[in-house]
Amino acid sequence: MSNRPPFLPYGRHLIEDDDVAAVAEVLRGEFLTTGPTVQAFEDVLAQRTEARFAVACSSGTAALHLAALALDLKPGDSIIVPAVTFLATANAARYVGADVVFADVDPDTGLLTPESAEAALKRAHGAVRALFPVHLNGQTPDMAALGAIAKKRGLAVVEDACHALGATYHSVGGRRVAVGSCADATMATFSFHPVKTVAMGEGGAITTNDEAFAQRLKYLRSHGMVREPAEFQVREQAFAADGAPNPWYYEMPEPGLNYRASDIHCALGLSQLRKLDRFVAARRSLAAAYDRALASLTTIVRPIKHVPWCEPAWHLYVVRIDFAAAGVSRATLMRALQKEGIGSQVHYLPVHRQPYYRRLYGDLTLPGADAYYEQVLSLPLFVGMDESDVTRIAESLARILKGQP
């Protein structure tokens, strides 16, 4: 029997007995999809994010796509997207034919700044319709300032909040609000992939305070179908001679997609949401333990800068490493950590460097994004770890960087 410690991936879910029981209850029930558990999940998510409405869907990518559709973004429109993000943030614009204007980021945080957003607006061609700021690693950009820019220019704001469920930030006037409250945005999008703080297997959601957007999101996630008699347009088809709506009838005012979340997924998500405070607290505690454990390496290894306006809900624990000073390449370090049972990852290759976008828009020079990317590494962070795991990771990292066997 091996005495090697267990492998630590950069992120993973924590499923407990009550989560299993919640899913089993749905499996034994009448609705596997389009049932009451979806609405129950949406109600709790809206409450936790302090938004009026929450609309569940099949993934964080679907959430971003639905938001772009709900805004009626189209060819000829442009959207500002920070270069450091996952592919889906930018791709949501392309799904609807709109163009992406990549904005630079703060090299110490990877976050969009008001200055870089303004610079992107000046570079944009065509009508800029929306700003898609990204809450990276669990921290938010300065949403009060970005919201003010958007308001001045008449832009919609869609927060990619997939990393930051459970975080709060200071809005206008210093008021502390929950990420997802849409205090400075039109909509906010979330992911419930297994490495996120709350897991559904696969799943996503959009929050908003606008009832019309909420209703449109709901029918766009289900083929564009409308079943409410008050919304029917072709009355001779919709209603019987006595004026009663035909019981089978539905209409499609515009095409939608099959982006529904099932009751099975929402049962897991609902059970996990009830643990959000515990999960966020555990991640914050582990991040603080990392900060302490890595303090002796600060000439080579630095945690990303903490922004003063946000109380983060850490999705990732990211360090910036001066690989040149250490004399170790990032690939060499990652392989060495892997051999010691420690996973790591890079979040992210700036999207403007991807072949598709380079062909589309040419080579861009975004020095903040490039500087951030060249040094970052995500270390393991998930509920279920403890401080001894953090100590083990820090010791391995220090030994490898110092060239010790």
C-alpha positions in Angstrom: 0.0 0.0 0.0 1.4 3.4 -1.0 2.3 6.0 1.6 2.2 8.8 -0.9 -0.2 11.7 0.1 -3.3 12.1 -2.0 -3.2 14.0 -5.2 -4.4 17.6 -4.8 -6.0 19.0 -8.0 -6.1 22.8 -8.5 -9.8 22.7 -7.8 -12.7 20.2 -7.2 -16.2 19.9 -5.7 -17.2 18.7 -2.3 -20.3 16.5 -2.3 -21.7 15.4 1.0 -24.5 13.0 2.1 -27.2 15.7 2.1 -26.3 16.6 -1.5 -26.7 13.0 -2.5 -30.0 12.8 -0.7 -31.3 15.9 -2.4 -30.6 14.5 -5.8 -32.1 11.1 -4.9 -35.3 12.8 -3.8 -35.7 14.3 -7.2 -34.9 11.0 -8.9 -37.7 9.4 -6.9 -40.1 12.2 -7.7 -42.3 13.2 -10.7 -40.1 15.8 -12.3 -36.6 15.2 -13.6 -36.7 18.5 -15.5 -38.9 21.6 -15.9 -40.2 21.0 -12.3 -40.4 22.8 -9.0 -36.8 22.3 -8.0 -35.7 24.7 -10.7 -37.9 27.4 -9.3 -36.7 26.7 -5.8 -33.1 27.0 -6.8 -33.8 30.2 -8.6 -35.6 31.7 -5.6 -32.7 30.9 -3.2 -30.1 32.1 -5.6 -31.9 35.4 -6.1 -32.2 35.8 -2.3 -28.5 35.0 -1.8 -27.3 37.5 -4.5 -29.8 40.2 -3.4 -31.3 40.3 -7.0 -34.9 40.4 -7.9 -34.7 37.5 -10.4 -32.5 34.5 -11.1 -32.8 32.3 -14.2 -31.1 28.9 -14.1 -29.6 27.5 -17.3 -27.3 24.7 -18.4 -23.9 26.3 -17.9 -22.0 29.6 -17.3 -21.4 29.7 -21.1 -25.1 29.4 -21.7 -25.7 32.2 -19.2 -23.4 34.5 -21.1 -24.9 33.6 -24.4 -28.4 34.2 -23.1 -27.4 37.5 -21.7 -26.1 38.6 -25.1 -29.3 37.4 -26.8 -31.5 39.2 -24.2 -29.7 42.4 -24.9 -30.4 41.9 -28.6 -26.7 42.2 -29.5 -26.1 41.7 -33.2 -23.6 42.2 -36.1 -22.4 45.7 -36.1 -22.4 45.9 -32.3 -19.2 45.8 -30.2 -18.7 44.5 -26.6 -15.8 45.4 -24.3 -14.2 42.3 -22.7 -11.1 42.0 -20.6 -8.4 40.0 -22.2 -7.8 37.8 -19.2 -10.8 35.6 -18.9 -12.1 32.2 -20.0 -13.0 31.9 -23.7 -16.7 32.0 -23.1 -16.8 35.7 -22.1 -15.6 36.8 -25.5 -17.3 34.0 -27.4 -20.7 35.0 -26.2 -20.4 38.2 -28.3 -19.4 36.1 -31.4 -22.3 33.7 -30.9 -24.6 36.7 -31.7 -22.4 38.1 -34.4 -21.1 41.1 -32.4 -17.5 42.1 -32.2 -15.2 41.9 -29.2 -13.0 44.8 -28.2 -10.4 43.4 -25.9 -9.4 45.6 -22.9 -6.2 45.5 -21.0 -6.1 44.6 -17.3 -4.2 45.4 -14.1 -1.0 43.3 -14.2 -1.2 42.7 -10.5 -4.8 41.5 -10.3 -5.8 40.5 -13.9 -8.9 42.7 -13.5 -10.4 45.2 -15.9 -9.8 48.8 -14.7 -11.8 51.9 -15.5 -8.8 53.3 -17.3 -8.4 50.2 -19.5 -12.1 50.1 -20.2 -12.0 53.8 -21.4 -8.9 53.0 -23.5 -10.8 50.1 -25.1 -13.8 52.3 -25.8 -11.5 54.7 -27.7 -10.1 51.9 -29.8 -13.5 50.5 -30.7 -15.0 50.6 -34.2 -18.7 50.5 -34.6 -21.4 50.9 -31.9 -20.3 49.7 -28.4 -23.4 48.3 -26.8 -22.2 46.6 -23.7 -19.4 46.1 -21.1 -18.7 42.5 -19.9 -16.4 42.9 -16.8 -15.0 39.7 -15.3 -14.7 38.9 -11.6 -11.4 37.0 -11.7 -10.3 34.5 -9.2 -13.0 35.6 -6.7 -12.3 39.4 -6.8 -14.4 42.0 -8.5 -13.1 45.0 -10.6 -14.2 48.4 -9.4 -17.8 47.9 -10.4 -19.0 51.3 -9.1 -16.5 53.1 -11.4 -17.3 50.7 -14.4 -21.0 51.2 -13.8 -20.6 54.9 -13.9 -18.7 54.7 -17.2 -21.4 52.5 -18.7 -24.2 54.8 -17.4 -22.5 57.8 -19.0 -22.2 56.1 -22.3 -25.5 54.3 -22.3 -24.0 50.8 -22.2 -25.4 47.6 -20.8 -23.3 45.8 -18.2 -23.1 42.0 -18.0 -20.9 40.8 -15.1 -19.1 37.6 -15.7 -19.4 36.6 -12.0 -18.6 32.9 -12.6 -15.6 33.1 -10.1 -17.2 35.2 -7.4 -20.5 33.8 -6.0 -20.5 34.8 -2.3 -18.3 37.8 -2.7 -19.3 41.3 -1.9 -18.0 44.7 -2.9 -18.4 48.4 -2.3 -20.9 50.0 -4.7 -21.8 53.7 -5.1 -21.5 55.6 -1.9 -19.6 52.8 -0.2 -22.7 50.6 0.1 -21.6 46.9 0.4 -23.6 44.7 -2.0 -23.5 41.1 -3.0 -22.0 40.0 -6.3 -25.0 39.2 -8.5 -27.2 42.0 -7.0 -26.7 43.9 -10.2 -26.3 47.1 -8.2 -24.0 48.4 -11.0 -25.0 46.0 -13.9 -27.9 44.9 -16.1 -27.3 41.2 -15.6 -24.8 39.0 -13.8 -23.8 35.4 -14.9 -22.7 32.5 -12.8 -21.3 29.0 -13.4 -21.8 25.9 -11.2 -19.1 23.7 -12.8 -17.5 21.3 -10.3 -14.5 23.4 -9.6 -16.6 26.4 -8.6 -17.6 27.2 -5.1 -21.1 25.8 -5.6 -21.4 22.7 -7.9 -24.3 21.5 -10.0 -22.3 19.1 -12.2 -22.9 21.5 -15.1 -25.1 24.5 -14.7 -25.3 28.3 -14.7 -27.6 31.2 -14.0 -28.3 34.8 -14.8 -29.4 37.4 -12.2 -31.1 40.7 -13.0 -33.4 43.3 -11.4 -35.3 43.8 -14.7 -38.5 41.7 -15.0 -38.6 42.0 -18.8 -35.1 40.7 -19.1 -35.9 37.8 -16.7 -38.9 36.8 -18.7 -37.0 36.9 -22.0 -34.2 34.9 -20.6 -36.7 32.2 -19.5 -38.2 31.7 -22.9 -34.8 32.0 -24.7 -33.4 29.2 -22.6 -36.3 26.9 -23.8 -36.4 27.2 -27.6 -38.0 30.7 -27.5 -41.4 29.2 -26.6 -44.1 31.3 -24.9 -47.0 29.6 -23.1 -48.6 32.6 -21.4 -51.9 33.5 -23.1 -51.4 37.2 -22.5 -48.3 37.0 -24.7 -49.8 35.1 -27.7 -49.7 37.1 -30.9 -51.8 34.9 -33.3 -55.1 35.0 -31.6 -57.1 32.9 -34.1 -54.6 30.0 -33.5 -54.3 30.6 -29.7 -57.9 30.8 -28.6 -61.0 28.7 -29.0 -64.3 30.2 -30.2 -65.4 30.8 -26.5 -62.2 32.9 -25.9 -60.5 30.3 -23.8 -56.8 29.6 -24.7 -56.2 26.3 -26.4 -54.6 24.0 -23.8 -51.9 22.7 -26.2 -50.9 26.0 -27.6 -47.5 27.8 -27.6 -45.8 30.3 -29.7 -42.2 31.1 -30.7 -41.8 34.9 -31.2 -38.1 34.3 -31.9 -35.8 31.3 -31.9 -34.2 30.3 -28.6 -32.1 27.4 -27.4 -32.3 24.3 -25.3 -30.4 25.8 -22.3 -32.5 24.5 -19.5 -31.1 23.3 -16.2 -32.8 20.1 -15.0 -34.3 19.5 -11.6 -31.6 17.0 -11.0 -28.9 19.6 -11.4 -30.9 22.2 -9.5 -31.4 19.8 -6.6 -27.6 19.5 -6.2 -27.2 23.3 -6.7 -29.9 24.1 -4.1 -28.3 21.8 -1.5 -24.9 23.3 -2.2 -26.2 26.9 -2.0 -27.3 26.3 1.5 -23.6 25.8 2.4 -22.3 28.8 0.5 -21.3 30.7 3.7 -19.3 27.7 5.0 -17.7 27.1 1.6 -16.7 30.8 1.1 -15.3 30.9 4.7 -13.2 27.8 4.1 -11.8 29.2 0.9 -10.9 32.5 2.6 -9.2 30.6 5.5 -7.1 28.5 3.1 -6.1 31.6 1.1 -5.0 33.3 4.3 -3.0 30.1 5.2 -1.3 30.3 1.8 -0.4 33.9 2.4 1.3 33.0 5.6 3.0 29.9 4.3 4.4 31.7 1.2 5.6 34.8 3.1 9.2 33.7 3.1 9.2 33.5 -0.7 7.9 37.0 -1.5 11.0 38.0 -3.5 10.0 35.3 -6.1 6.4 34.3 -5.3 3.7 36.8 -4.6 -0.1 36.3 -4.1 -2.1 38.4 -6.5 -2.9 41.8 -5.2 -6.0 42.1 -3.0 -8.3 45.0 -4.1 -9.6 47.2 -1.3 -13.2 47.4 -2.5 -14.0 43.7 -2.5 -14.4 41.0 0.1 -13.6 38.1 -2.2 -15.0 34.6 -2.4 -11.8 32.9 -3.6 -12.4 30.6 -6.5 -8.7 30.2 -7.3 -5.5 30.8 -5.3 -3.2 32.5 -7.8 0.4 33.5 -7.2 2.7 35.5 -9.5 6.1 33.9 -9.8 9.3 35.6 -11.1 10.4 32.5 -13.1 13.4 34.3 -14.5 14.7 35.1 -11.0 14.0 31.6 -9.9 15.8 30.1 -12.9 12.8 27.6 -13.4 10.3 27.7 -16.2 6.6 27.5 -15.5 6.3 24.3 -17.4 9.2 22.7 -15.4 7.7 23.8 -12.1 4.2 22.5 -13.0 5.7 19.1 -14.0 7.7 18.9 -10.8 4.7 19.8 -8.7 2.7 17.1 -10.5 5.3 14.5 -9.6 4.8 15.4 -6.0 1.0 15.0 -6.2 0.2 18.7 -6.6 -1.9 20.0 -9.5 -1.7 23.5 -10.8 -3.0 25.5 -13.8 -2.7 28.8 -15.6 -5.8 31.1 -15.6 -5.7 32.2 -18.4 -3.9 32.6 -21.7 -5.2 36.1 -22.7 -8.0 35.5 -25.1 -6.7 38.0 -27.7 -3.8 35.6 -28.2 -6.1 32.8 -29.3 -5.7 31.9 -33.0 -9.3 32.7 -33.9 -9.2 36.2 -32.4 -5.7 36.9 -33.9 -7.1 36.0 -37.4 -10.1 38.2 -36.7 -8.6 41.3 -35.2 -4.8 40.9 -35.7 -2.1 41.0 -33.0 -2.9 43.3 -30.1 -0.5 44.7 -27.6 -2.0 44.6 -24.1 0.9 44.9 -21.7 -1.0 44.4 -18.5 -2.6 41.2 -19.7 0.7 39.9 -21.1 2.5 40.7 -17.8 -0.1 39.0 -15.7 -0.2 35.9 -17.9 3.6 35.5 -17.9 3.9 35.0 -14.2 0.6 33.5 -12.8 0.0 30.0 -11.5 -3.1 28.6 -9.8 -2.3 26.4 -6.8 -4.8 23.9 -5.3 -7.8 25.5 -3.5 -11.0 23.7 -2.6 -13.2 22.9 0.3 -11.9 19.7 1.8 -8.3 20.8 2.0 -6.8 21.8 5.3 -3.8 23.8 6.4 -1.5 20.8 6.3 -2.2 20.5 2.6 -1.3 24.2 2.2 1.9 23.6 4.2 2.8 20.7 2.0 2.2 22.7 -1.2 4.2 25.7 0.0 7.2 23.5 1.1 7.2 21.7 -2.3 7.0 25.0 -4.2 9.9 26.5 -2.2 12.0 23.4 -2.6 11.5 23.2 -6.4 12.1 26.9 -6.9 15.3 26.8 -4.9 16.5 23.8 -7.0 16.5 21.4 -4.1 15.8 17.7 -4.6 
